[in-house]
Amino acid sequence: MEIGSIHSGKVTGITKFGAFVALPDGRSGMVHISEVAHSYVNDIREHLTEGQEVTVKVIGVSPEGRVNLSIKKAAPPPPRKDAGFNGARRAPAGPPSFEDKLKAFMADSESKMSGLRQHSDRPRRRK
């Protein structure tokens, strides 16, 4: 198993954290729930079923021989919904996404922490 290689396999088992896939060479590997789809996966059974044929990419092999697989990295990413004409970004039509909210929170938090650091670095006068 070489990292980066693409294989076809059959889902042999599903757990709450991932799916096991039988590979053509007789080995098996695991697809972690975060590697199933490009979108958030709450219930893996909404995306995979036992016996389903899937295309996977080898993303890691542990020293013990465990094979880590990805379904989402074996296929091209879906087109972005916010890409306008000629790929230009446009303002989102709906409410901000989680990522946008997180970026705004992190920027605000960093700004506040910077202010606190500046205030605490000042020498204090004693009366």
N, CA, C and O of each residue as an XYZ file, in Angstrom:
508
protein
N       0.848     -1.180      0.000
C       0.000      0.000      0.000
C       0.886      1.232      0.000
O       1.688      1.447      0.908
N       0.723      2.018     -1.020
C       1.499      3.238     -1.115
C       0.615      4.439     -0.831
O      -0.500      4.521     -1.346
N       1.090      5.360     -0.029
C       0.316      6.558      0.273
C       0.076      7.330     -1.016
O       0.999      7.550     -1.800
N      -1.164      7.737     -1.227
C      -1.542      8.470     -2.433
C      -2.166      7.594     -3.498
O      -2.741      8.109     -4.458
N      -2.068      6.281     -3.352
C      -2.643      5.397     -4.365
C      -4.159      5.319     -4.205
O      -4.692      5.421     -3.100
N      -4.838      5.133     -5.340
C      -6.293      5.074     -5.382
C      -6.702      3.626     -5.649
O      -6.130      2.953     -6.506
N      -7.708      3.159     -4.894
C      -8.182      1.782     -5.033
C      -9.697      1.735     -4.987
O     -10.349      2.662     -4.507
N     -10.244      0.649     -5.491
C     -11.666      0.357     -5.341
C     -11.791     -0.668     -4.239
O     -10.950     -1.557     -4.107
N     -12.838     -0.547     -3.451
C     -13.028     -1.496     -2.371
C     -14.490     -1.614     -2.001
O     -15.344     -0.896     -2.522
N     -14.761     -2.532     -1.093
C     -16.129     -2.772     -0.657
C     -16.228     -2.512      0.838
O     -15.394     -2.977      1.615
N     -17.260     -1.761      1.239
C     -17.492     -1.470      2.650
C     -17.893     -2.774      3.341
O     -18.874     -3.414      2.964
N     -17.113     -3.157      4.363
C     -17.395     -4.411      5.065
C     -17.983     -4.196      6.449
O     -18.570     -5.114      7.022
N     -17.834     -3.007      6.986
C     -18.379     -2.723      8.306
C     -18.479     -1.238      8.539
O     -17.683     -0.462      8.011
N     -19.462     -0.839      9.335
C     -19.668      0.574      9.642
C     -19.768      0.727     11.155
O     -20.480     -0.022     11.824
N     -19.043      1.710     11.683
C     -19.117      2.056     13.095
C     -19.492      3.529     13.187
O     -19.617      4.201     12.164
N     -19.673      4.037     14.403
C     -20.047      5.445     14.540
C     -18.888      6.378     14.179
O     -19.117      7.561     13.927
N     -17.652      5.875     14.148
C     -16.497      6.719     13.852
C     -15.898      6.494     12.468
O     -14.968      7.204     12.086
N     -16.407      5.522     11.704
C     -15.854      5.283     10.383
C     -16.369      4.011      9.748
O     -17.299      3.375     10.243
N     -15.740      3.654      8.635
C     -16.144      2.452      7.896
C     -14.900      1.658      7.525
O     -13.845      2.223      7.240
N     -15.043      0.346      7.534
C     -13.955     -0.532      7.125
C     -14.183     -0.942      5.688
O     -15.302     -1.267      5.290
N     -13.103     -0.924      4.906
C     -13.181     -1.209      3.476
C     -12.205     -2.323      3.135
O     -11.026     -2.255      3.482
N     -12.711     -3.364      2.443
C     -11.867     -4.450      1.961
C     -11.244     -4.006      0.645
O     -11.947     -3.559     -0.261
N      -9.930     -4.130      0.542
C      -9.201     -3.705     -0.650
C      -8.875     -4.911     -1.522
O      -8.890     -6.043     -1.040
N      -8.582     -4.682     -2.804
C      -8.360     -5.789     -3.735
C      -7.218     -6.737     -3.368
O      -7.272     -7.918     -3.711
N      -6.184     -6.246     -2.676
C      -5.032     -7.100     -2.372
C      -5.245     -7.977     -1.139
O      -4.309     -8.621     -0.664
N      -6.479     -8.003     -0.618
C      -6.780     -8.824      0.552
C      -6.650     -8.079      1.860
O      -7.048     -8.593      2.905
N      -6.104     -6.883      1.825
C      -5.993     -6.073      3.042
C      -7.281     -5.290      3.252
O      -8.145     -5.244      2.376
N      -7.393     -4.685      4.410
C      -8.525     -3.797      4.651
C      -8.002     -2.523      5.293
O      -6.909     -2.494      5.858
N      -8.797     -1.484      5.196
C      -8.420     -0.206      5.769
C      -9.649      0.461      6.355
O     -10.772     -0.018      6.199
N      -9.414      1.578      7.034
C     -10.529      2.289      7.633
C     -10.622      3.701      7.085
O      -9.622      4.398      6.912
N     -11.875      4.103      6.814
C     -12.173      5.474      6.421
C     -12.780      6.139      7.646
O     -13.873      5.770      8.074
N     -12.079      7.119      8.217
C     -12.615      7.852      9.365
C     -13.807      8.676      8.906
O     -13.862      9.090      7.748
N     -14.756      8.918      9.795
C     -15.981      9.642      9.454
C     -15.673     11.020      8.841
O     -16.445     11.516      8.021
N     -14.563     11.630      9.231
C     -14.192     12.941      8.687
C     -13.679     12.852      7.255
O     -13.535     13.877      6.589
N     -13.402     11.647      6.771
C     -12.877     11.452      5.417
C     -13.911     10.861      4.466
O     -13.562     10.413      3.374
N     -15.194     10.856      4.875
C     -16.241     10.257      4.048
C     -16.751     11.218      2.981
O     -16.931     10.818      1.830
N     -16.987     12.477      3.342
C     -17.576     13.436      2.409
C     -16.965     14.811      2.631
O     -16.360     15.077      3.670
N     -17.131     15.688      1.633
C     -16.619     17.047      1.731
C     -17.463     17.896      2.678
O     -17.023     18.961      3.110
N     -18.658     17.440      3.001
C     -19.521     18.159      3.935
C     -19.473     17.455      5.289
O     -18.918     16.363      5.411
N     -20.060     18.093      6.308
C     -20.090     17.507      7.649
C     -20.932     16.237      7.634
O     -22.030     16.220      7.077
N     -20.418     15.178      8.245
C     -21.130     13.905      8.324
C     -21.512     13.654      9.779
O     -20.646     13.436     10.627
N     -22.805     13.684     10.061
C     -23.289     13.409     11.409
C     -23.511     11.910     11.597
O     -23.113     11.337     12.611
N     -24.150     11.281     10.609
C     -24.417      9.843     10.649
C     -23.819      9.214      9.400
O     -24.283      9.463      8.288
N     -22.801      8.408      9.585
C     -22.089      7.813      8.449
C     -23.006      6.932      7.598
O     -22.773      6.755      6.402
N     -24.042      6.385      8.222
C     -24.967      5.504      7.490
C     -25.815      6.260      6.466
O     -26.452      5.640      5.614
N     -25.829      7.584      6.542
C     -26.514      8.382      5.521
C     -25.686      8.465      4.237
O     -26.200      8.859      3.190
N     -24.397      8.090      4.320
C     -23.497      8.183      3.174
C     -23.028      6.816      2.666
O     -22.746      6.655      1.479
N     -22.946      5.844      3.560
C     -22.405      4.530      3.189
C     -23.298      3.401      3.684
O     -24.004      3.535      4.684
N     -23.249      2.278      2.955
C     -23.935      1.062      3.391
C     -22.965     -0.108      3.257
O     -22.048     -0.073      2.437
N     -23.171     -1.128      4.057
C     -22.315     -2.311      3.942
C     -22.517     -2.949      2.580
O     -23.641     -3.054      2.090
N     -21.412     -3.377      1.971
C     -21.457     -3.982      0.647
C     -21.311     -2.983     -0.483
O     -21.166     -3.379     -1.640
N     -21.346     -1.708     -0.178
C     -21.224     -0.664     -1.205
C     -19.800     -0.611     -1.749
O     -18.834     -0.697     -0.991
N     -19.678     -0.468     -3.074
C     -18.370     -0.293     -3.715
C     -17.983      1.175     -3.612
O     -18.776      2.057     -3.942
N     -16.768      1.435     -3.155
C     -16.285      2.807     -3.012
C     -14.887      2.941     -3.599
O     -14.138      1.968     -3.684
N     -14.552      4.154     -4.001
C     -13.198      4.470     -4.445
C     -12.526      5.207     -3.296
O     -13.069      6.179     -2.771
N     -11.347      4.745     -2.908
C     -10.652      5.310     -1.752
C      -9.216      5.660     -2.120
O      -8.640      5.115     -3.061
N      -8.660      6.585     -1.348
C      -7.258      6.973     -1.499
C      -6.543      6.624     -0.203
O      -7.060      6.888      0.882
N      -5.365      6.036     -0.308
C      -4.565      5.700      0.868
C      -3.929      6.995      1.368
O      -3.153      7.629      0.652
N      -4.265      7.390      2.614
C      -3.708      8.622      3.169
C      -2.712      8.361      4.289
O      -2.081      9.289      4.796
N      -2.571      7.100      4.673
C      -1.592      6.775      5.701
C      -1.523      5.287      5.963
O      -2.504      4.561      5.801
N      -0.332      4.842      6.376
C      -0.133      3.455      6.788
C       0.692      3.505      8.070
O       1.814      4.011      8.076
N       0.127      2.976      9.153
C       0.821      3.019     10.440
C       1.934      1.968     10.467
O       1.933      1.040      9.658
N       2.878      2.113     11.394
C       3.934      1.104     11.517
C       3.383     -0.293     11.798
O       4.019     -1.292     11.461
N       2.200     -0.365     12.418
C       1.576     -1.659     12.701
C       0.893     -2.234     11.466
O       0.420     -3.370     11.494
N       0.838     -1.460     10.378
C       0.230     -1.946      9.145
C      -1.209     -1.517      8.936
O      -1.834     -1.943      7.965
N      -1.763     -0.674      9.825
C      -3.132     -0.188      9.635
C      -3.167      0.804      8.492
O      -2.328      1.699      8.400
N      -4.156      0.633      7.619
C      -4.270      1.481      6.437
C      -5.379      2.505      6.669
O      -6.521      2.144      6.955
N      -5.029      3.787      6.542
C      -5.996      4.868      6.674
C      -6.412      5.321      5.277
O      -5.571      5.602      4.424
N      -7.726      5.386      5.061
C      -8.262      5.675      3.740
C      -9.122      6.928      3.756
O      -9.593      7.364      4.807
N      -9.322      7.508      2.558
C     -10.201      8.662      2.415
C     -11.043      8.488      1.161
O     -10.529      8.171      0.088
N     -12.339      8.701      1.314
C     -13.227      8.689      0.150
C     -13.239     10.073     -0.478
O     -13.216     10.200     -1.702
N     -13.275     11.115      0.351
C     -13.378     12.469     -0.188
C     -12.119     12.904     -0.934
O     -12.209     13.725     -1.846
N     -10.955     12.379     -0.572
C      -9.719     12.754     -1.269
C      -9.519     11.953     -2.552
O      -8.635     12.262     -3.351
N     -10.345     10.918     -2.746
C     -10.250     10.118     -3.966
C     -11.047     10.742     -5.109
O     -10.911     10.330     -6.261
N     -11.874     11.728     -4.794
C     -12.711     12.382     -5.806
C     -12.437     13.880     -5.773
O     -12.029     14.411     -4.740
N     -12.655     14.566     -6.893
C     -12.456     16.017     -6.880
C     -13.491     16.689     -5.980
O     -14.610     16.195     -5.847
N     -13.124     17.811     -5.361
C     -14.086     18.482     -4.483
C     -15.265     19.031     -5.287
O     -15.115     19.364     -6.462
N     -16.427     19.125     -4.659
C     -17.582     19.665     -5.374
C     -17.361     21.142     -5.667
O     -16.600     21.801     -4.958
N     -18.011     21.673     -6.699
C     -17.833     23.090     -7.005
C     -18.338     23.949     -5.849
O     -19.306     23.598     -5.174
N     -17.685     25.052     -5.639
C     -18.083     25.954     -4.556
C     -19.376     26.647     -4.911
O     -19.574     27.059     -6.054
N     -20.250     26.776     -3.944
C     -21.542     27.409     -4.180
C     -21.433     28.917     -4.284
O     -22.282     29.555     -4.907
N     -20.383     29.511     -3.674
C     -20.286     30.956     -3.656
C     -19.451     31.525     -4.793
O     -19.172     32.724     -4.805
N     -19.045     30.696     -5.750
C     -18.251     31.196     -6.870
C     -19.181     31.815     -7.913
O     -20.116     31.177     -8.396
N     -18.904     33.042     -8.236
C     -19.713     33.745     -9.229
C     -19.136     33.571    -10.622
O     -18.387     32.627    -10.876
N     -19.475     34.464    -11.510
C     -18.978     34.436    -12.885
C     -17.469     34.573    -12.876
O     -16.933     35.419    -12.161
N     -16.771     33.759    -13.657
C     -15.307     33.737    -13.748
C     -14.635     33.457    -12.413
O     -13.492     33.858    -12.195
N     -15.340     32.769    -11.518
C     -14.745     32.375    -10.250
C     -14.658     33.497     -9.234
O     -14.071     33.306     -8.169
N     -15.226     34.672     -9.529
C     -15.169     35.788     -8.585
C     -16.069     35.493     -7.392
O     -17.179     34.985     -7.552
N     -15.589     35.810     -6.214
C     -16.399     35.594     -5.007
C     -17.444     36.684     -4.901
O     -17.201     37.845     -5.230
N     -18.595     36.286     -4.441
C     -19.638     37.263     -4.175
C     -20.085     37.094     -2.733
O     -19.792     36.081     -2.098
N     -20.780     38.068     -2.231
C     -21.225     38.019     -0.844
C     -22.211     36.874     -0.661
O     -23.048     36.640     -1.533
N     -22.130     36.162      0.448
C     -23.076     35.072      0.680
C     -24.501     35.602      0.773
O     -24.743     36.662      1.350
N     -25.437     34.858      0.201
C     -26.825     35.291      0.158
C     -27.521     35.066      1.497
O     -28.351     35.879      1.906
N     -27.196     33.983      2.178
C     -27.883     33.632      3.415
C     -27.099     34.041      4.631
O     -26.205     34.884      4.552
N     -27.428     33.451      5.752
C     -26.701     33.751      6.987
C     -25.259     33.267      6.880
O     -24.966     32.370      6.090
N     -24.348     33.858      7.672
C     -22.940     33.460      7.583
C     -22.756     31.994      7.984
O     -23.475     31.470      8.835
N     -21.781     31.353      7.353
C     -21.499     29.951      7.655
C     -20.749     29.852      8.984
O     -20.296     30.856      9.533
N     -20.630     28.646      9.480
C     -19.886     28.408     10.725
C     -18.454     28.893     10.592
O     -17.915     29.510     11.511
N     -17.828     28.612      9.437
C     -16.439     29.028      9.230
C     -16.314     30.548      9.282
O     -15.366     31.072      9.869
N     -17.279     31.271      8.662
C     -17.248     32.734      8.685
C     -17.400     33.247     10.112
O     -16.698     34.171     10.525
N     -18.324     32.642     10.867
C     -18.524     33.047     12.258
C     -17.257     32.779     13.081
O     -16.867     33.599     13.912
N     -16.617     31.621     12.843
C     -15.407     31.272     13.582
C     -14.278     32.243     13.259
O     -13.556     32.669     14.160
N     -14.115     32.598     11.982
C     -13.072     33.560     11.599
C     -13.296     34.905     12.278
O     -12.352     35.512     12.783
N     -14.552     35.374     12.292
C     -14.867     36.654     12.931
C     -14.599     36.577     14.433
O     -14.048     37.513     15.012
N     -14.984     35.472     15.064
C     -14.743     35.296     16.497
C     -13.251     35.302     16.798
O     -12.811     35.955     17.745
N     -12.472     34.582     16.001
C     -11.027     34.496     16.240
C     -10.369     35.872     16.067
O      -9.494     36.236     16.852
N     -10.780     36.636     15.050
C     -10.224     37.968     14.832
C     -10.567     38.881     16.009
O      -9.703     39.607     16.501
N     -11.818     38.850     16.460
C     -12.253     39.659     17.587
C     -11.513     39.258     18.856
O     -11.079     40.118     19.623
N     -11.369     37.958     19.079
C     -10.684     37.451     20.256
C      -9.218     37.877     20.257
O      -8.688     38.296     21.286
N      -8.567     37.770     19.102
C      -7.154     38.163     19.006
C      -6.990     39.650     19.280
O      -6.031     40.061     19.933
N      -7.924     40.460     18.782
C      -7.886     41.900     19.015
C      -8.010     42.203     20.511
O      -7.262     43.021     21.047
N      -8.947     41.545     21.172
C      -9.130     41.758     22.607
C      -7.914     41.292     23.399
O      -7.486     41.969     24.334
N      -7.356     40.141     23.033
C      -6.183     39.620     23.740
C      -4.991     40.550     23.553
O      -4.209     40.744     24.484
N      -4.843     41.125     22.373
C      -3.754     42.052     22.108
C      -3.880     43.274     23.014
O      -2.890     43.739     23.580
N      -5.104     43.792     23.148
C      -5.335     44.927     24.028
C      -5.018     44.597     25.476
O      -4.431     45.414     26.185
N      -5.398     43.413     25.918
C      -5.098     42.994     27.286
C      -3.598     42.857     27.524
O      -3.086     43.237     28.577
N      -2.897     42.304     26.519
C      -1.447     42.146     26.645
C      -0.768     43.510     26.756
O       0.131     43.695     27.576
N      -1.205     44.469     25.925
C      -0.610     45.806     25.968
C      -0.859     46.446     27.322
O       0.038     47.072     27.887
N      -2.066     46.295     27.846
C      -2.409     46.882     29.135
C      -1.596     46.241     30.260
O      -1.133     46.938     31.164
N      -1.422     44.946     30.213
C      -0.700     44.267     31.292
C       0.809     44.448     31.189
O       1.511     44.234     32.178
N       1.332     44.834     30.028
C       2.771     45.028     29.850
C       3.218     46.412     30.329
O       4.417     46.640     30.483
N       2.285     47.340     30.567
C       2.638     48.674     31.009
C       3.161     48.629     32.448
O       2.645     47.887     33.284
N       4.191     49.431     32.721
C       4.644     49.498     34.118
C       3.582     50.203     34.970
O       2.965     51.165     34.512
N       3.372     49.748     36.165
C       2.363     50.316     37.053
C       3.004     51.273     38.034
O       4.100     51.033     38.538
N       2.306     52.356     38.294
C       2.774     53.321     39.277
C       2.193     52.975     40.638
O       1.028     52.593     40.747
N       2.986     53.106     41.643
C       2.514     52.896     43.004
C       2.462     54.240     43.711
O       3.339     55.087     43.539
N       1.432     54.416     44.497
C       1.298     55.684     45.246
C       1.637     55.488     46.675
O       1.583     56.436     47.458
